[in-house]
């Protein structure tokens, strides 16, 4: 598959075409491009250039491009377009979930204006309904476009209904079966429909074992369920069990990506969900909290070193290995917490008790601790004149690895029990605590061993 590569030459050429207002050439330059590629181009253009190109596009392509734009780019673009143009040029040809996402980013006044310009009252109503759901729930993810048939139909009736409803549905994965009250009773795969006799009753060929979500189900749970059961689409029901929409896998991909980005930012010590394009103050505000915690941790580390200042002066060799102990403590702790957080996120830990998880991590830490302690023992034995320092570094490193590993495992498990995002346990938090504790363990062991030898 040929992949589009955006180059400076392409942008300069396109800008020249826009300046000449050569519509035919502009369309020719974009005719083979995917909507995502066109969205990438728009990032390099000013708002007037982007608007000129946008209004040249076919409605279907234009709506796809609008969905592909990053939220801040889309907001910037929609501000310069009249509500009527937004409604008729883009929203009317979008799936209801995408339309709700786009309109949901607007101010309340702009939302009402855009909805009022949609000719299809049923479509406007569907979008308005979706706007009432939390964007991080199944209701906020779902689309209204689906194919539903009554369980009392026969195969011929069902096919006729598919032809009627199918015009508004881009991809047909399953036929949803409902009763007279609109309640979901099962799903009907297309293959099963096609190979069944034409006079078969739909209720007789329906798969009643169906995975579904409720409108209030958290989006992350929906994504995990669809991933676990390899579903390309999942029906959504209301509190009464009535079918109200469906979620397709492309909808949950964004949820998975956003959750991964959020966890990565937390692990990096960023306290808010931010984008590189956010304002300087927003980016600064997101970084300060954990940096302050790191600063306080550094002060505590200094206090620990101050407490053992006499030992460091008396046994100067101890100072040389302080960076090594601190680095190993932080790295081991982050590794342990990252593995546990990843397992908690993808639900792969199973039903093991927390005690078993801690025991498993303890065994791993024991092996790692023995290996690294042995390496440092051999290194210091042949390079150092102090046997006390050799013993101190090895025992301290072994002890620090054990503590950091267990602490890095325990904290995310504890946060999960407290219903707090375990991703908070990674990065600066674990590193800071382990640095301070590792330093204390090292200097405490040093005082004991140097005092005894």
N, C-alpha and C positions, 0 to 999 in steps of 0.2 A: 504494500500500500504506500502510495506517495504521500509524504507528510509535508505540509506547507511550512516553509521557513521564512520568517519575517526578516527582511534585510533593510538597511538604511536606503539602499538604492530603490527598493520597491516603494517605500514611504515617500521618498523625494519625487519619484515618478507620479505617484498617486496625488500628491499635493499639487503638482504641476497641472494634472488633469482637472482637479477641482478648481484651481484658479482660472482655467480656461472654460470651466463649466461644460466640459465635453461629456455629456451623460452616457453616450454610447460606449466610449472608451472606459469610463469609470465602471460601468456594469460589466464590461468584458474582463476587466482586471479582477473582478470579484465573482464571476459566474461559476467558476469551478471550486470555490472555497466553501468549506464547512462553516456553519454559524459560529463555531468556537474560534475559527481563524479570523473571521470578520470582527468578532468581539476583541480579539487581540490587536487588530489593526487600530481600532477606535481608541485604544489607550494611548497611541502615539500621535493622535490628532487633537487639534483644539476643538472646542465645542461647535463652532460654526462649520468646520470641515466635516465633523462627524455627523452633524444634522443634515448637511447636504447629501452625503452618501446614504444616510439612513432612509431618507424620504424617497430615494430612488429604488429601494428594494421592494420585491414582492412582499405582500402582507405576511405570508407564511414564513418566509425567510426572516423578515424584519422581527417578527415575534420571537423566533428562535434565537436571534442575535440578542434581543433584549434580555432573555432569560440567561444567556451565557455571560453577560456582563457582570463584573463584580458589583457588589451592592453599592459602593460609593460611586462607581462610574455610572451605574444605572440611575442613581439619584441625581447626579449632576446632569445627566442627559434629559431626564423627564422634566426637570425644572424649566427647561426652555421650550417645551412642547405644550400646546393648548390641550385641555382635558378632552376635547372632542376628537382631536387627532389621536391621542393615546387610546381612547376607547375604540374608535373605528378602524384605525390602522393596525393596532396591535392586540388589544385585549380581546376583541371579538373573535379572533382566530386562535387564541391560546386555549390550552386545556385549563380547566377550572382551577387546579392547584397552582399552576404557574401564574395564572392571572391574579389569584389571591395573594401570592407571594409578592408580586410586583405592586399591586394596589396597597398591600399592607404596609409598604415602606413610605407611603405618602402621608401628608397631614390629613386630619379628619375632613377638612373642607374639600381638599382635592379628591379624596376618596369618593365623597358624595357626588362631586361634579362628574368624575369619570363614570361612575355607576349610572348616573342619570342619562348619559349619552349612549349607553348600550341599548341597541334596538331590541335584542332578544331578552324579554323580561324574565324568562325562565333561567337563562344564563346569568343575568344580573343577580337573580335571587340565589342561585347556587354559590356565586362568588361571595355574596353578602353573608350567607350561612357559614362558609369556610372562614371568613374573617373573624367570626365569633369564637373560634377555637384557639387555644394556646398553640403558638407556632411550634412548640416543642412537644406536641402530642400527636397521636395518630390522626385526630381530627384536623390538625394543622397541616399534616403531610398529605392527606388523601385527596384524590380527585373524584369528582362526581360522575365522570364519564365511565360507564361500565355497561355490561349487558346482563340483564336479569330476566329470568323467565319464571312463570308460575309452575309449580310442581305438578299441576293437573294437566298441563299441555302434553300433546304427543310430539314426536320428533318433527313432523311436518310443521306443526304450529310453532315449534321452537325455532326452526330454520327461518320461517317467515319473520319471526320477531327479531332474530339476529340481523336479517337484512334491513329491517326498519331502524333498529337501534345502532347498528354498526357504523353508520355514517359519521357519528360523533366520536367514535372510539378509534384511536390511532393503532393500538396494538390489542389484539384479542388473545388472551392467554387461557382464560376459563370462562365458562358461562355460570353465573351465579343463580342458584335456584332459591326461590322464595315461596312462602305460603300466601294465602289470601290476605293476611295482615301485613305482608311485606317483611316478615321475619325470615332471616337466612336459615335455610334447612340443609344446604350442601352446595357442592360445586359439580359441574359437569364438564369434564375435559372435552376438547373439540374432537379428539380421536374417537372417544367413546360415542359421541353424538353421531359421527359419520358412519360408524360401523353397525349402529343399532337399527333394527327394523323401523320403518317409517311410522308404524302404528304403535310403537312402544310409548308407554307413559313415562314422562320425565322423572317422576318420583321413583320409578322402578330402576332407572339407570344412574341415579344420582349417587355420588360419593358423599356420605353423610359425615365422614371423619374430616373435618375441615378446620384448619388453623385460621383464627381470625383475631382481630384486635378490637378493643372498644375505643370509642372516640377519645376517652381520657387517658388511654395507655401512653406512657412516656415514649417519645420518639426513639430513644436509645434502646428500650426494650423491644420495640418493633424491629429495629435493625438487627438486634441480636437474634430474635426469633426467625427472621427471614434468612439470616445467614446460617443458623443452626439447621433449619429444615430445608435449605436450598430452594426457597420459594422465589419465583420471579414476580409474584403478585400476591397480595393479602387483602381479603375483604375487611371492611370496618363496619361495626354495628353500633347502634346507640344503646342506651341502658335497657330498652325494651327488647333488644335483640333484632331490631329492624335494620336491614341493609341500607347504609347511607353513603358508602363510597368504597374505593379500593386504593391501595398503595402499591406502586410498582417499584422494582428494585432500584431503578435510577433515582427514585425519590430518596431512598435510604442511603445511597452512596454519599450524598452530601452530608447526611447526619454523621456517618462514620468518619468522613474527612474532618468535619468540624469538631467532633469529639476528640479525634487524634490531635488536631491542632491545639485544642484547649489543654489537653493533658501534656503536650510538649511544652506549651507556654508555662504551665504550672511547674513542670519539672525544671524549667529554666529560671524559675523565680519571677515570673510575670504574673501579677495578681488579677489582671483583667483580660477579657477577650479582645485583643487589639489586632489591627492590620498595619502593615508597614506604611500605608498611605494616611494613617490617622495623624491628627495634629500633634505638634511637639509636646504640648502639655499633657495630652492623653497618654502618649507613649512614656513620658517621664513619670507620670502618676502611677502607671502600671508597674514600673520597675522599682520604685522607691521602697515599698513595704518590706520586701524580702531582703533588699540591700541593707535596710536598717537593722533587720534581724541578724544579717551577716556581720554588720558593724558591732552590734551588741555582743555577738559571739566572739568576735575578735578581742573585745575588751575583756571578756571572761577568760579567754586563752592567755591574754597578757597577765591577768591576775594569777592564773595558775602558775605561769612562769615566774612571776614575782614571788609567789609563795615558796617556790623551789630555787630561788635565785642563788642562795648560798650553795646548794648542791651543784648547780650548773657551774658556778665559779670554782668550786673545789674539784669537781670532776669535769673538766672542760670538754672532754670527749663526748659527753652526753649531747651537747648542743649540735654536733654535726649530724645527728640522726633525727632531730626533731622534724625537719621537713618530710623525711621518708615516712615516719610514723603517722603524721597528720595526713599525708597523701594516701597512704594505704587504708587508713580508717575511713576517709571520705569515699574513696573509690569502691571499696568492698560494700559499704553501706548502700551506696547508690545502685550498685549491681543487684544486690539482694532485693531492695525495694522495687526496682524497675521490673524484675521478673515477677514479683507478686502482683504489682499493679497491672501488668500486662495480663496475667492470668485472671485477675478479678474482672478486668474489662471485657475479656472474651469468654468469661464463664467456663474456663477450662480447668478450674481447680477441683471440680467435682464435689463430693460430699465429705471429703477428708476433714477431720477436725483441725482446729487451729493448732492444737498440741502436736498433731502428726506433721503439719507443715513446718512448725518450728523445729521439730526433731530432724526432719529431712534436711532443713537448711543448716542445722547444727552439724550434721554429719558432713555435709559439703564443706562447711567452714573449717571443720576439724582437719580434713584432708588438705585444704588449701593452706591452713595455718602451719601444719607440719612441714609442708614443702617449702614455704617461704622462710619459715624460721630456720630450717636446715640450711637453706641457701645463704642466709645472712650469718649463720653460725660459722660456716666454712669460710665465707668472705672475711669476717672479722678475725677468725682464728689465725689466718695466714697474713693478714695485713695490719692487725692491731697489736700493740704491745700490752694491752690491758685485757686480761681474761674476764674481769668483772664487766667491762663494756660489752664484750662478746656475749656473755650470758644475758646481760640486761636487754640488749637489743633483740635477741632471739626470743626470750620469754615474753617481752613486751609486745613484739610484733605478733606472736601467736595469740596472746590474750586480746589484743586490739582487733584482730581479724575475727575472732570468735564473737566479741561483743558487737562489733559493727554489723556483722552478718545477721545476728539475732535481732538486733535493734531495727535494722532495715527490713526485716521480715515482720516483726511484731507491729510496728507503727501502721503500715497500710491495712493490716488485718483489723487492728483496733479501730481505725477510722471507718472502715467498711461496716463494722458492727454499729458504729455511732451514726451511720447514714451520712458520712462526710466523704466527699470525693477523695479516694485514696491516692490520687495523683499528687495531692498536697504533700505526701510523705517523701517524694523524690526531690532531687536537686538540693537547693540551699538548706532546707530544714535538716535533712539527714546529714549532709556534709558538715554543717556547723556544729551540730550536737556531737557527731563522731570525732571531729577535730579536737574539741574541748576535752571530751572523755578520753580519747586516745592519748592526748598530751598528758593528762592527769595520770593515766595508767602507767605510761612510760616513765615519768619522773618519780612516781611513787615506787615502782619496782626498782628503779635505779638507786633510790635512797636506801632501800632494804638491802640490795645486793652489794653495793659499794660499802655499806656500813658493816656487812657481815664478812666481806673478804679482806 
